[in-house]
């Protein structure tokens, strides 16, 4: 594909539709009032046409600027992304491969709500020099011992960053989430500061543009963002109550709200009589809370109907703070193609093929972690499916429907148990102490 220029006009007519035909020697492009894009190749004639059009637009724009209630015109130049990177999804998180200091590849979580982190094991393999350790809060209750280092080079796809600061910490909290999928680190803020980042869940691709070289389409809705720590915050509303929510690619499930926002917005009834449970796991350990289901969540001129909502009951860690209303997680974010523009300080939301899909939660009624030979039960929800089947904390699940657990990925199992309907029967082979038992788990929705 030849590199292209894109000329974008932002005409602020909310209701008027305008059709413009932008012509070069051998192509035409149709545009509307919200997004008029002219694509021309890098031939001499194409550049001449672009210069003429830009000059004309600037003249018109300066004239319109002096006239009240007239459209404002703004030009941007589109070029192809500098890198397009495939990704996989595990437990809702985006995973990419990166080379660090020329070594690897290493498996990294791509996270809009984090800085850059590498595991102690990887730091040791790369023989990195570390600063003195200090204590840092995570999403769990426990603090993390963290050191600092500088990575000479970070390469992912055809993109390369140099001299990037990384935190170095233990990845002991990754197996309770990812099971046997080994995680080497997290890559976030340095990428989002350097590039305009597009996350395409439909095709599982990240596209990186130099800032100023991305032109949004007519279906891209811009939402301004600010930051708290490394998390981009956007304005959204839950059941009509507005707050600043983090657009967090590293958050699981659909929506996580903090206790202060729930109390101030009088949303406590959503979680009335809901038992407290382990509903996630992050750096710093288990995340405890309650589950509910809201009427609607409004974001970027779109309405997510009846989303699952997790209420954090954490007494410490990042989720106990009052600087955000909550976090928007993967089950909502994957309903959009997202583009983070650091130059304009906006996130563009475009509806994906998954838009409108009902959000669900694991119907097993337990939290399990994966070991080499078994899943270990670490939490059983009162009144849930596991409780009804007679499962207990520390039970070891060795087989599921006749299959050894060594054949099963933890994240795939959670997704299956969230998507299968209530009443689905699961046969479990359990080892409790020295006794082997067979239990029938009957899936049951918690919300």
Backbone torsions as a table, in degrees:
resi	resn	phi	psi	omega
1	UNK	NA	131.6	-179.7
2	UNK	-75.1	147.8	175.4
3	UNK	-59.6	150.5	-175.0
4	UNK	-133.9	153.2	169.5
5	UNK	-101.0	145.2	174.8
6	UNK	-126.3	128.3	177.0
7	UNK	-105.5	118.7	-175.5
8	UNK	-113.8	131.9	175.2
9	UNK	-112.8	121.6	175.0
10	UNK	-93.9	96.4	178.2
11	UNK	-101.5	117.9	-171.5
12	UNK	-86.8	49.5	170.5
13	UNK	-93.1	110.8	-175.7
14	UNK	-70.6	-26.9	-173.6
15	UNK	-119.2	-20.2	-174.8
16	UNK	-80.9	130.7	175.4
17	UNK	-102.1	127.9	-178.1
18	UNK	-121.0	137.3	175.5
19	UNK	-111.4	128.9	-178.7
20	UNK	-128.4	134.2	175.9
21	UNK	-105.7	117.7	-178.9
22	UNK	-104.3	121.9	-168.1
23	UNK	-118.1	135.6	161.0
24	UNK	-120.2	-162.4	-171.0
25	UNK	-60.9	-38.7	-173.2
26	UNK	-136.1	23.4	177.1
27	UNK	-152.0	152.3	176.3
28	UNK	-126.6	148.4	175.8
29	UNK	-135.2	134.0	178.9
30	UNK	-92.7	145.2	-178.5
31	UNK	-143.5	161.5	176.9
32	UNK	-120.9	-177.6	-172.2
33	UNK	-67.5	-26.9	-179.4
34	UNK	-86.9	-18.7	-174.7
35	UNK	-157.0	93.1	-179.3
36	UNK	-104.7	104.9	-174.4
37	UNK	-109.6	125.8	174.9
38	UNK	-112.0	117.7	179.0
39	UNK	-99.9	122.5	178.0
40	UNK	-132.0	144.0	-179.7
41	UNK	-79.7	174.4	-174.0
42	UNK	-87.8	37.3	172.7
43	UNK	-81.8	165.3	179.1
44	UNK	-59.7	-43.2	-178.5
45	UNK	-63.9	-39.5	179.4
46	UNK	-62.1	-42.8	-179.2
47	UNK	-67.2	-35.4	178.3
48	UNK	-63.4	-46.0	179.8
49	UNK	-59.8	-44.6	-179.1
50	UNK	-60.4	-45.3	-179.2
51	UNK	-61.5	-42.2	-179.4
52	UNK	-63.5	-46.2	-178.2
53	UNK	-64.4	-44.7	179.8
54	UNK	-61.2	-44.5	179.6
55	UNK	-59.7	-43.5	179.7
56	UNK	-64.5	-41.0	-179.2
57	UNK	-65.7	-40.9	179.2
58	UNK	-62.7	-37.9	177.7
59	UNK	-65.4	-45.1	179.3
60	UNK	-64.1	-41.0	-178.2
61	UNK	-61.7	-42.7	-179.8
62	UNK	-65.1	-33.1	177.2
63	UNK	-70.4	-45.2	-178.3
64	UNK	-66.9	-27.8	-178.4
65	UNK	-61.0	-26.3	-179.1
66	UNK	-89.7	-2.9	-178.2
67	UNK	-107.7	125.0	-179.0
68	UNK	-61.1	145.8	172.3
69	UNK	59.8	29.7	176.5
70	UNK	-105.0	156.2	-178.6
71	UNK	-64.8	143.8	175.7
72	UNK	-98.4	132.7	-176.7
73	UNK	-106.2	137.1	-179.8
74	UNK	-140.5	128.1	-177.8
75	UNK	-98.6	142.4	171.3
76	UNK	-136.3	151.7	-177.4
77	UNK	-109.1	121.3	-179.2
78	UNK	-93.4	135.0	167.7
79	UNK	-131.1	159.8	-179.7
80	UNK	-59.7	153.1	178.5
81	UNK	-60.3	147.8	179.2
82	UNK	-76.7	-19.1	177.6
83	UNK	-155.7	141.8	172.5
84	UNK	-125.8	121.4	-168.8
85	UNK	-124.0	122.2	175.7
86	UNK	-71.8	150.4	176.3
87	UNK	-137.6	161.3	172.4
88	UNK	-112.6	165.2	179.6
89	UNK	-124.2	126.0	175.5
90	UNK	-130.6	121.8	-177.1
91	UNK	53.2	36.9	178.7
92	UNK	84.3	-13.6	-177.8
93	UNK	-88.1	147.0	177.5
94	UNK	-87.4	127.3	178.5
95	UNK	-116.9	132.7	176.2
96	UNK	-129.5	166.1	175.4
97	UNK	-104.3	139.2	179.6
98	UNK	-139.3	152.2	173.4
99	UNK	-105.8	131.4	-177.1
100	UNK	-115.8	123.1	-177.2
101	UNK	51.4	36.7	177.2
102	UNK	81.0	-0.8	-178.6
103	UNK	-107.8	160.5	176.5
104	UNK	128.9	-158.9	11.6
105	UNK	-78.1	154.2	175.3
106	UNK	-114.5	145.6	-179.1
107	UNK	-89.6	119.6	-174.5
108	UNK	-121.3	141.1	168.3
109	UNK	-77.0	129.6	176.3
110	UNK	-95.6	114.5	-164.4
111	UNK	-135.2	119.4	178.0
112	UNK	-74.3	-11.7	-177.0
113	UNK	-108.2	21.6	-177.7
114	UNK	-140.4	170.8	177.4
115	UNK	-91.4	-110.9	175.0
116	UNK	-141.7	129.1	-174.9
117	UNK	-134.4	143.4	173.6
118	UNK	-133.6	148.5	-177.1
119	UNK	-72.8	158.2	177.0
120	UNK	-62.2	-36.5	179.9
121	UNK	-62.7	-43.8	179.0
122	UNK	-67.2	-40.8	178.0
123	UNK	-58.7	-38.6	178.5
124	UNK	-68.1	-41.8	179.3
125	UNK	-63.4	-36.0	-178.7
126	UNK	-87.0	-3.8	179.7
127	UNK	55.2	49.7	-178.6
128	UNK	-80.4	144.5	172.9
129	UNK	-81.7	131.4	-174.8
130	UNK	-114.9	147.8	172.8
131	UNK	-78.1	173.0	175.8
132	UNK	-64.0	139.0	-177.3
133	UNK	-70.9	153.2	175.2
134	UNK	-141.6	168.7	-178.2
135	UNK	-94.1	136.9	-178.5
136	UNK	-140.1	138.9	-179.0
137	UNK	-75.5	147.3	171.9
138	UNK	-121.7	-163.0	179.3
139	UNK	-80.4	-20.4	174.5
140	UNK	-82.8	-178.7	-177.3
141	UNK	-76.3	-24.1	-173.7
142	UNK	-91.9	143.2	175.3
143	UNK	-77.4	156.2	179.7
144	UNK	-111.0	136.9	173.5
145	UNK	-80.3	120.4	-170.5
146	UNK	-127.9	135.4	172.5
147	UNK	-115.9	168.4	178.5
148	UNK	-116.4	154.7	176.1
149	UNK	-155.0	171.6	175.5
150	UNK	-121.9	127.9	178.1
151	UNK	-94.2	123.6	-178.2
152	UNK	-63.7	-39.6	-179.6
153	UNK	-147.6	141.8	175.8
154	UNK	-130.5	116.2	-177.2
155	UNK	-120.1	129.3	175.8
156	UNK	-141.0	123.2	-170.4
157	UNK	61.1	-135.7	178.7
158	UNK	-95.1	9.2	-179.5
159	UNK	-97.3	147.9	-178.3
160	UNK	-142.4	131.6	174.6
161	UNK	-114.6	149.1	-177.7
162	UNK	-123.6	145.5	174.4
163	UNK	51.7	61.8	-177.0
164	UNK	-103.4	131.3	176.0
165	UNK	-73.4	133.4	179.1
166	UNK	-126.1	146.0	164.4
167	UNK	-86.1	146.0	177.7
168	UNK	-119.2	121.7	-179.2
169	UNK	-151.6	168.1	178.4
170	UNK	-69.0	144.4	175.3
171	UNK	-104.1	27.2	-178.2
172	UNK	-62.9	-22.4	-180.0
173	UNK	-86.9	2.7	179.4
174	UNK	-81.1	-42.1	-179.5
175	UNK	-56.4	-36.9	176.7
176	UNK	-61.2	-17.8	178.5
177	UNK	-101.6	-49.4	-169.6
178	UNK	-101.4	-5.3	179.0
179	UNK	64.2	-124.6	-176.4
180	UNK	-85.1	-0.7	176.7
181	UNK	-80.3	110.4	-175.2
182	UNK	-76.4	132.9	179.6
183	UNK	-111.9	127.6	-177.4
184	UNK	-98.4	-16.5	-178.7
185	UNK	171.7	-170.7	-178.6
186	UNK	-133.2	138.1	178.0
187	UNK	-125.5	122.9	-174.9
188	UNK	-146.2	-102.7	-167.7
189	UNK	-49.1	-42.3	179.3
190	UNK	-57.2	-34.1	179.1
191	UNK	-73.7	-43.6	-177.3
192	UNK	-70.5	-23.1	175.1
193	UNK	-79.2	-31.2	-174.7
194	UNK	-85.9	-36.0	-171.5
195	UNK	-125.4	159.0	159.8
196	UNK	-82.0	121.8	-170.5
197	UNK	-111.4	123.3	174.9
198	UNK	-108.2	130.4	179.4
199	UNK	-111.0	109.8	-177.7
200	UNK	-105.4	96.9	-178.8
201	UNK	-69.8	-30.9	-178.6
202	UNK	-60.3	-43.1	-176.5
203	UNK	-107.2	0.8	179.7
204	UNK	54.0	55.3	179.9
205	UNK	-133.0	139.1	167.7
206	UNK	-101.8	131.8	174.8
207	UNK	-117.4	128.5	-178.7
208	UNK	-110.1	124.9	178.5
209	UNK	-116.4	148.3	168.9
210	UNK	-66.8	139.5	-178.5
211	UNK	-54.3	133.3	-178.3
212	UNK	94.0	-9.8	-177.6
213	UNK	-103.9	11.0	175.4
214	UNK	-109.6	128.2	176.9
215	UNK	-110.9	114.7	-179.0
216	UNK	-67.4	151.4	177.1
217	UNK	-89.8	176.2	-177.0
218	UNK	-66.1	-22.1	179.9
219	UNK	-93.8	1.3	176.7
220	UNK	-87.3	119.2	179.7
221	UNK	-98.8	118.2	-178.7
222	UNK	-81.6	135.2	175.2
223	UNK	-129.1	119.0	-179.8
224	UNK	-62.3	147.1	175.5
225	UNK	-129.7	151.8	167.6
226	UNK	-117.2	179.1	179.7
227	UNK	-127.9	142.3	164.2
228	UNK	-121.3	122.0	-170.0
229	UNK	54.9	-119.2	179.7
230	UNK	-104.9	3.6	-171.5
231	UNK	-93.9	124.1	173.4
232	UNK	-74.6	128.5	-177.6
233	UNK	-108.9	134.8	176.8
234	UNK	-126.1	156.8	178.6
235	UNK	-82.8	130.4	178.3
236	UNK	-150.5	170.7	-179.2
237	UNK	-133.0	141.6	176.9
238	UNK	-115.3	116.8	-176.1
239	UNK	51.2	37.6	176.9
240	UNK	85.9	0.2	-179.5
241	UNK	-103.9	119.9	-174.1
242	UNK	-85.3	147.9	175.7
243	UNK	-161.9	173.2	176.9
244	UNK	-98.8	114.6	-174.9
245	UNK	-111.2	140.3	178.7
246	UNK	-78.0	132.6	173.7
247	UNK	-88.7	93.2	-165.6
248	UNK	-116.8	101.2	178.4
249	UNK	-62.5	-18.9	-178.4
250	UNK	-91.8	4.6	-179.3
251	UNK	-96.3	134.6	-179.7
252	UNK	-85.2	172.8	177.7
253	UNK	60.2	-151.3	-171.5
254	UNK	-104.9	-58.0	-173.5
255	UNK	-144.4	132.2	177.0
256	UNK	-119.7	121.4	-179.2
257	UNK	-113.4	147.8	179.0
258	UNK	-88.2	154.7	-173.1
259	UNK	-61.0	-39.9	-176.1
260	UNK	-62.5	-40.1	-179.6
261	UNK	-66.9	-40.1	178.6
262	UNK	-61.3	-42.6	-179.0
263	UNK	-69.2	-46.7	-178.1
264	UNK	-66.5	-29.6	-178.1
265	UNK	-94.2	3.7	178.6
266	UNK	56.3	46.3	-179.7
267	UNK	-106.4	10.3	-176.0
268	UNK	-60.4	-26.5	-178.5
269	UNK	-64.0	-21.4	177.8
270	UNK	-62.0	-25.8	-172.9
271	UNK	-115.5	15.5	-177.9
272	UNK	-62.1	128.7	178.7
273	UNK	69.1	5.7	177.7
274	UNK	-77.6	133.1	179.1
275	UNK	-73.4	148.9	174.0
276	UNK	-75.8	143.0	-173.7
277	UNK	-154.2	165.5	167.0
278	UNK	-77.5	118.2	-176.0
279	UNK	-119.2	6.6	178.8
280	UNK	179.2	178.3	-178.9
281	UNK	-150.6	133.5	179.6
282	UNK	-139.7	-174.0	174.7
283	UNK	-62.9	119.8	-174.4
284	UNK	108.6	0.4	172.5
285	UNK	107.6	-159.6	-174.5
286	UNK	-66.4	146.7	174.6
287	UNK	-110.6	115.5	-177.3
288	UNK	-100.0	149.3	179.2
289	UNK	179.0	-163.8	-180.0
290	UNK	-127.7	154.8	180.0
291	UNK	-106.3	142.8	173.0
292	UNK	-147.0	179.1	175.9
293	UNK	-135.5	122.7	-176.4
294	UNK	-87.0	168.7	175.5
295	UNK	-74.4	-47.1	-179.2
296	UNK	-162.0	153.4	174.3
297	UNK	-127.7	121.7	-176.5
298	UNK	-106.9	128.5	-174.7
299	UNK	-151.5	128.7	173.8
300	UNK	54.2	47.1	179.4
301	UNK	60.3	22.9	178.0
302	UNK	-126.9	150.9	179.7
303	UNK	-117.5	122.2	172.8
304	UNK	-94.6	115.7	-174.7
305	UNK	-89.6	135.8	173.5
306	UNK	52.6	50.1	179.9
307	UNK	-74.1	148.4	168.9
308	UNK	-68.0	135.0	179.8
309	UNK	-124.5	130.3	174.5
310	UNK	-102.6	127.8	176.2
311	UNK	-99.2	118.9	177.9
312	UNK	-74.4	131.4	173.1
313	UNK	-112.3	22.3	-179.4
314	UNK	-63.6	138.4	177.9
315	UNK	-95.2	-12.9	179.0
316	UNK	-148.4	175.4	-177.5
317	UNK	86.7	179.6	-173.9
318	UNK	-63.5	-29.9	-176.4
319	UNK	-79.7	-2.3	176.2
320	UNK	-94.5	-2.8	-176.9
321	UNK	-83.3	164.6	-177.0
322	UNK	-112.8	24.1	-178.7
323	UNK	-92.9	-3.8	173.7
324	UNK	-140.4	153.0	174.8
325	UNK	-75.8	-30.3	-178.9
326	UNK	166.8	-169.3	-177.7
327	UNK	-124.2	136.9	174.3
328	UNK	-91.2	120.6	-174.3
329	UNK	-100.7	-173.3	-168.2
330	UNK	-62.1	-36.5	-175.3
331	UNK	-66.7	-23.1	172.5
332	UNK	-92.3	-44.2	-175.4
333	UNK	-62.2	-34.0	-178.5
334	UNK	-71.5	-5.5	174.2
335	UNK	-82.7	4.5	179.7
336	UNK	-136.6	157.0	158.0
337	UNK	-92.4	125.3	-174.0
338	UNK	-108.1	139.0	173.5
339	UNK	-131.1	118.6	-179.3
340	UNK	-96.6	115.1	-177.2
341	UNK	-108.6	105.1	-177.2
342	UNK	-72.6	-21.7	-178.8
343	UNK	-75.7	-43.7	-179.4
344	UNK	-89.8	-9.8	-176.3
345	UNK	56.7	47.8	176.2
346	UNK	-134.4	153.3	167.2
347	UNK	-110.4	127.1	176.0
348	UNK	-92.9	132.2	178.0
349	UNK	-113.5	124.8	174.1
350	UNK	-127.2	130.0	-174.8
351	UNK	-61.8	134.2	178.9
352	UNK	-96.3	-178.5	178.6
353	UNK	-67.2	-18.2	-179.6
354	UNK	-88.9	0.2	-176.3
355	UNK	-60.9	134.8	179.7
356	UNK	92.7	-6.0	179.5
357	UNK	-69.6	131.9	-177.9
358	UNK	-66.7	134.3	178.9
359	UNK	-85.6	140.8	-177.7
360	UNK	-132.1	173.6	178.0
361	UNK	-136.1	152.9	178.9
362	UNK	-45.7	121.7	-176.5
363	UNK	-91.4	7.7	-177.5
364	UNK	-76.0	-22.3	-179.7
365	UNK	71.9	29.4	177.0
366	UNK	-154.8	159.8	171.6
367	UNK	-111.8	126.2	-179.3
368	UNK	-123.6	152.3	173.3
369	UNK	-122.1	153.9	-172.2
370	UNK	-102.7	129.6	171.2
371	UNK	-114.2	-178.0	-177.0
372	UNK	-62.0	-35.3	-173.8
373	UNK	-115.7	-9.0	-174.8
374	UNK	-162.2	158.8	165.9
375	UNK	-90.7	132.8	178.3
376	UNK	-104.3	131.0	178.8
377	UNK	-80.0	122.0	180.0
378	UNK	-111.9	-11.4	178.2
379	UNK	-157.2	137.5	176.2
380	UNK	-123.5	126.7	-175.9
381	UNK	-83.4	128.8	177.4
382	UNK	-57.3	125.2	177.5
383	UNK	82.3	-0.1	-179.6
384	UNK	-86.3	-177.5	-176.2
385	UNK	-61.3	-45.4	-178.6
386	UNK	-64.5	-38.6	177.3
387	UNK	-62.4	-43.5	179.2
388	UNK	-65.4	-28.4	179.5
389	UNK	-84.8	-5.3	178.5
390	UNK	84.0	20.5	177.2
391	UNK	-76.8	154.0	-177.8
392	UNK	-131.9	155.7	174.6
393	UNK	-58.4	138.7	-178.6
394	UNK	81.9	-2.8	169.3
395	UNK	-60.1	143.1	178.3
396	UNK	-111.0	119.1	-179.3
397	UNK	-89.8	114.7	-175.5
398	UNK	-101.7	-20.1	-179.7
399	UNK	-148.4	147.3	179.1
400	UNK	-132.8	117.5	-177.8
401	UNK	50.2	41.4	176.8
402	UNK	83.0	-0.5	-179.4
403	UNK	-104.1	140.0	174.4
404	UNK	-66.4	143.5	-179.0
405	UNK	-67.6	-17.0	177.4
406	UNK	-65.2	-17.9	179.6
407	UNK	-91.2	-1.4	-169.4
408	UNK	-121.2	133.8	173.1
409	UNK	-88.9	137.4	-177.9
410	UNK	-56.8	-47.2	-177.5
411	UNK	-63.3	-38.0	178.0
412	UNK	-65.0	-38.0	-179.9
413	UNK	-65.9	-43.5	179.2
414	UNK	-62.2	-41.4	180.0
415	UNK	-65.7	-39.3	178.6
416	UNK	-63.5	-44.1	-178.0
417	UNK	-72.4	-17.7	174.5
418	UNK	-83.2	-31.3	-173.2
419	UNK	-92.1	-26.7	-179.0
420	UNK	-74.2	147.7	-173.1
421	UNK	-72.7	160.2	173.1
422	UNK	-54.1	141.9	178.6
423	UNK	93.6	-12.0	177.3
424	UNK	-60.4	131.3	-176.9
425	UNK	-97.3	132.6	179.6
426	UNK	-123.1	125.4	177.8
427	UNK	-92.3	124.5	-177.5
428	UNK	-116.4	136.4	169.6
429	UNK	-98.2	118.0	-172.6
430	UNK	-112.8	140.6	168.0
431	UNK	-114.4	118.9	179.2
432	UNK	-118.3	105.0	-171.5
433	UNK	65.4	-119.6	178.7
434	UNK	-102.3	2.2	-175.1
435	UNK	-99.4	134.5	175.8
436	UNK	-100.9	127.7	-176.8
437	UNK	-126.2	158.0	170.9
438	UNK	-115.1	127.6	-179.0
439	UNK	-124.5	146.8	174.9
440	UNK	-108.2	116.7	179.4
441	UNK	-93.5	124.5	179.1
442	UNK	-109.8	107.3	-172.2
443	UNK	-57.2	141.4	-176.0
444	UNK	-147.9	125.0	-179.7
445	UNK	-66.2	139.3	178.0
446	UNK	-91.8	-11.4	179.6
447	UNK	-138.7	NA	NA
